[in-house]
Amino acid sequence: MARFAQLAKQLQSAINHNSEEKILIHTKQWYSKDKHRPITIYQIQQGEGRNKQLLFRTYSQIQMLLYLRDYWYTLNGWEVPHDNEQWEEVKAKYASPKDGEGTS
């Protein structure tokens, strides 16, 4: 698990170094009485102060890393790898729509 956190920090640092809009990774944790263990949620936000926009929310560090990887590829103008069809489904389900997108 420590390796995932280290990779997330490296990706966040690279993204923030090469982008005007900075991203933040927030974690929240609570104890689930049903599952008898701590639960952690990861949120990726962009912007500062009241202008923060939620980009992605998940309970999985791996999904968070895949989102950051895709963000990094998009930022650099590279083709996003499509090596995992399940990831595309997860991304579509949990990613927050940007302003004006997804509305009719």
N, C-alpha and C positions, 0 to 999 in steps of 0.2 A: 504494500500500500504506500510506503514511503516513496517508492520509485514513481508511482503515478503522480503524487503531489509534486515531486521534483520536476517531472516532465511538464506538468501544468504550469508551474512557475516559470520554466524556461520559455514555453510558448507564450505565456502572458507577457513576459519581458520583451520577447522578440516582436510581438504584435504592437505593444505600446511604444517601442523604440521606432517602429516604422510607420506609425499611423498618428494622425492628428487627434482622432477620437480614441481616448484611452478606455480600456476595458478593466473591470474589476471582477474578482471572483469572491463571492460571499459563501460562507458555509453556515448552516444552522443545524443544531443537533438537539435532540430530545430523546427521552427514554420511552420506549413503547412497552406498555404493560402487557399488551397482547402477544408481542413477539419476544418479550423478555430480553431486550437488547437496545442499545442506543441506535437511533436512526439519524442519518446525516443527509441533508439536502444541499445541493450545490447550485448556485445561481450565478450566471454570467451577466453582468450589466455593463452598459456603455454610457458615458457621460458623467457629469458631475452635478452635485447639489440636487436641485429639484428637477433637473433635466435628465435624470437617469432613466434609461430605457432597459427593460428586461429583455435580454436576447435569448436566453436559454435557461431552463431549470430541469434538474434531474436528480435522482437518488443514486446514480451510478458514476463513479469516477471515470470509468472507461468511456461512457457516453460523453462526459464532459471533455475528455481528451480528444475524442473524435470530432466534437464540435469545434474545439480550438484549432485542431489540425485543418479542418475545412475552412475555417475563418482565415488562417494563415495562408493557405493556398489561394483563396479568393483575393486577399489583400495584395498578394504578389502577382496576380493575373495569371496564375497557373491553373491548369485544368485540375479540378477536384477529383481525387481518385474515387472510382466507383467500385471498390473492391468488396463491398459488403452491402448486399441488397437489403438486409435487415436494418442496417444503419439508416438507409434512406427512409424506411418506414418510421423508425424512431424519431428521426429528425423532423419529418413531416408532422408527427403526432405531438411532439413536445416543444418544438421551437415556437417562440412567440411571433405572430405576424408583425411585420414592421408597419409603421403608420401608413394607412391608406391601402395596404395590401390585404387581400382576402376578404374585402368588403365589397358589397355591390351597391 
